[in-house]
Amino acid sequence: MVCSFKGSNGEWPAFSFSNYQDYTGGRIVIRMRAARPNQDVYILTFDRSGNYKVRFNFKATSYYADYTYDIPEDGTYYRFAIQEGSGNDNTFYIKSILYYPKDYSGNNNNNYNNNNNNNYYSNQSVAIVDGNGLHWEDASWGNTNCNFQYYNGMVCSFVGEMNEYPAFSFKTDNSFKKGTLVINMKVLKPDLDVHLMAYDVNENYYSIKSFKATSYYADYTFDIPALSNSLSYYRFAIQEISNQDNTFYIKSVTFYPQDAQVPKTTTTTTVSKTPTPSVTYLDHPDAIIDGSGLHWEDASWGRTSCRFQRSNGMVCSFVGENNAWPAFSFKTNNHYNKGTLVINMKVSNPDLSINILAYDLNDNYYSIGNFKATTEYEDYTIEVPARINSLIYRFAIQEVSNQDNTYYIKSVTYYPPNVKVPTTTKKTTTTTAKRTTTTTTTTTTKRTTKRTTTTTTTTTVSKTPTPTVTYLDHADVIIDESGLHWEDASWGRTSCRFQRSNGMVCSFVGENNAWPAFSFKTDNHYSKGTLVINMKVSNPDLLINILAYDINENYYSIGNFRATTEYEDYTIEVPARINSLIYRFAIQEVSNQDNTYYIKKI
């Protein structure tokens, strides 16, 4: 229950509730937090004549805690009130209210007590990360870019900087005393230190253990001890502490409370490859990327940032650096020895070379083709030669020009030699190319103002010469609880990912004259209307600018504001354009400072 109060002298508003039964004595337990933690909260009881008694008062914290009060047997009451007693604006987030009558025969101390730090977990394991994603709230920091992949779990790339120590961190509204944490993960660089930390509800942190993870998936088990100060934990962090680039592939994170049974299989074991691998026989194509995402395992390197979008497929942005040659790479447990690779893709910069690499089981690599892709979706066909002494298990699509570029990869399909390849594809040329060192960092992408249309194969679909306004008799939902429905067109040091609990979470890295933005576009054409954004920010003192783009890529500032740390609606009037129509918006960070936007709805 979220209750917002508008402060005014002599008003003291309250959230009040009753079931119209009379009580005397008993206990009330309220689990809540407040947007402003330094203001008075009062708990009142009322009798049927309208007389009230102030039972207790407190200052709620900004994190969830329990507030418990034993009510004296000094008369009957039928109604409670939780009152804002400071006369100022505030918002209460009330998770639960429990009343225990005086003759309650159960144990009302099992889940609630007076220390404000309670263990809400008992004997059941708690899935923090599993095959469905992250179930706690993301609280990561530093130069960290995390996204969920079905086959790899939570993939977190860290950029190494001195004294930064970035981390993938996650927190819960619940709290716990002690137990066991089991992490199933692997890393790109197995010789670098990983550190596990736990946080209490007052944001004090405790070092649990440092370890070196392997390059294959294994379980790592940690005992979480009880704290001597009677506080409870509510948050963990898996931290990169070597100050070097690395990528963590986290399949699962599970917390076992002290009374839960920890599986005995959570030991670190090495899984070796079959000594004599044989060719994997298929009578059909192997879909590596299709409309549902990446089906092989991501093995990219360099300053590469890839994310899947329904409208564009796998979108991979590369930052050009001398002698870096980053790549989007993917591998499988299958073993191949000849065939054809067909890639359907387009690029933001069509003048730069792309190299295709194949890897055998000994991790020797071979250039099997290169080409320059266009700004329209087309098929590119690459012959995969047979290897005499080894089998192929991995491919890479490599940017070899040392310049920034973005690949939009709709599909990648491997055709075994016994499966016919469609004939509507475009052949590539074969040359040799340089190989890279495998490092992973977060990507800084250039803003591009060139607009292209989406096609298949080599046919260009042009816009209608005189576009008309798209008529709708309903609101056009851009973001809701199921994700982003328009096409992502963000720029700058912007990292956006969708979370069920927070909506679209966009983190911006502040740089002078960069002005990064979360931008989105549609095939519809609009001329006037209203944009409503429900959002909050991590830093409420920084300016946000709203831009609208017409179909000629001219842009206009249509509003600006400073958002708060609580979810609120912001309404922006979209003016009519006399000579053109609108197809795109941007929510821009214009302070040149770090910030994070949590966008629930647009």
Residue, then its C-alpha position, 0 to 999 in steps of 0.5 A: m500500500v503506497c500512501s502519499f501525504k501532502g503536508s499542511n499545517g494542522e492537517w496531519p493526514a493518515f491512512s486509517f483502516s477497520n474491520y468494524q470489530d471491537y478489540t482490546g489489547g493485542r499486538i500490531v506489526i507494521r512492515m513499511r518504509a518512508a520516502r523521507p525517513n526523518q519525519d514522525v509517524y504515529i499509530l492511533t486507535f479509535d473507539r466507536s465514539g470517535n475518541y482516539k489514543v496515540r499508541f506509539n510514534f517512531k521515525a520510519t527508515s528508508y528501507y523496509a523494517d518491522y514496527t511492533y507494538d503491544i497494545p494495553e488493555d485500556g478499553t476497546y477500539y475498532r479502528f487503526a490509523i498510521q498518521e504522518g505527524s510532521g506536517n510535511d510531504n511524505t510517502f509511506y510504502i506499507k508492505s504488510i500490517l498484522y494484528y494479533p488479538k490478545d487471546y491469539s494461541g499461535n506463536n506470533n514471534n515466529n516471523y515478527n519481533n521488536n528488533n526491526n530486522n527480521n528473517y522472512y525466510s525459514n526452511q525454503s531455498v530462495a532463487i535469486v538468479d535462475g533460468n527466468g532471470l534476476h528475481w531480486e532488485d539490481a543494485s550493481w555499481g561501477n562500470t558494470n553491464c549486466n543482461f540476462q541470456y537464456y543459455n548463459g544466465m546473468v552475463c555481467s561485463f566489467v571494465g577494469e579501472m584503478n580503484e573502481y572495483p565494480a560489482f553485480s549486486f542485488k537486494t531484496d525487501n526481505s531480510f535474513k540472519k544467516g545461511t548458505l549462498v550457492i553461486n553457479m558461474k564461470v568467468l571469461k578470465p579465470d585467473l582474476d579475483v572475485h569477491l563476495m560481500a553481504y550488506d546489512v539493512n543499515e548498508n554496512y558491508y561484510s567481506i564473505k570470501s574471495f575466490k578465483a572462478t574457472s572458465y567452465y560452470a561450477d558451484y561455489t558455496f559460501d557460509i553466511p554467518a550471523l552478525s554479532n550486532s543482531l542486524s540482518y542481511y538484505r543484499f549481496a554483491i559479486q565483485e571484480i577486484s582485480n581492476q581488469d576487464n572480465t565477464f561473469y556468466i552467472k547461471s544461478v544464485t540461490f540462498y539457503p536459510q539456516d534451516a534449509q537443506v543445502p544440496k550436497t552436489t554443490t561442489t566444484t568439479t571439472v567437466s572434461k571434453t570427450p577425448t575423441p569427439s565426433v561430428t554432430y549429425l543434423d538433418h536440419p539447419d542449426a538456428i544460432i540466432d532467430g526471432s527468439g534470441l541467441h541459442w548458442e553461448d555468447a563468447s564475445w570479446g573486446r569492447t563489444s556490447c550485445r543485446f537482443q531486440r525483437s525488432n532488430g535481432m541481436v544488436c552488437s555495438f563495437v568501440g573502435e580502438n587500434n589493434a583491438w578487433p572486437a567480435f560478437s562470438f558464439k559457441t556450441n556443444n555440437h561439433y561440425n566439420k563443413g557446411t554453410l553459415v548464413i547471416n542476415m544482418k545490416v550495419s550502421n556504418p556500411d563502409l567497414s570490413i567484417n571478418i568471419l572466424a571459425y574455431d576448432l576444438n583446440d581453439n585454433y581459429y581460421s578466417i573463412g570470409n569477409f565482407k562489407a554489409t549494407t544498411e539494409y538487411e541482407d543474407y551473407t553466405i559463408e562456406v565453412p571448410a572441413r578441418i582435417n585434424s579437428l572439428i569446429y564448435r565456434f564462430a565469430i563476426q569480427e569488426v576489423s576496421n578499428q572504428d565504431n560500428t553497430y551490427y543488427i543481426k536478424s538471424v545466423t543459421y548453420y547448414p550442415p553439408n547434407v542440408k540444402v541452403p536457400t538460394t536467395t543469399k549473397k556470397t562473401t569473399t575470403t581473405t585473411a584477417k588479424r586475430t584479437t586478444t579476448t578482452t571484454t568491456t562495456t561499449t560506448t556507442k556513437r549517436t547515429t542520425k541516419r535513418t534506414t528502413t527494415t527489409t529482407t534479403t536485398t530488396t529495399v522497401s522505400k517510404t511512401p513519398t507523402p506519409t500521413v498521420t497514423y490514426l489511433d483511437h487508443a493510447d500507443v503503449i511504448i513501455d509497460e510491464s512487458g517491456l519496450h514495444w518501440e525500437d531502441a535507438s539510444w546513443g552515448r554511454t547508455s546501458c538499458r535493460f528491462q526489469r519486471s520490478n523497475g521497468m526499463v532501467c537506463s544507466f548513463v555515464g557522464e562525459n563532457n558534451a556527450w548528452p546520452a539518451f534513451s531513445f525509441k522509434t516507431d513506424n507510425h507517424y504522429s503530428k500532435g499529442t501528449l507523452v506521459i512518462n512514469m519514472k524515477v531516478s537515482n540522482p534527483d538533482l539532474l536535468i532531463n530533456i525530452l526530444a522529438y524527431d520528425i521523419n527527416e531526422n530534425y529534432y526538437s526539445i519539447g520539455n525538460f524536468r528534474a525527476t524525483t527518487e519516487y515513481e511519478d508521472y511526467t506529462i509532456e505536450v507534443p506540438a504539431r509539426i507543420n511540414s513533417l511528422i514525428y516518429r521518435f522520442a528521446i529521454q536525454e541526460v543533459s547534466n554530463q553526470d552519471n545517473t540511472y533512470y527507472i522508467k515504468k511506463i511511457 
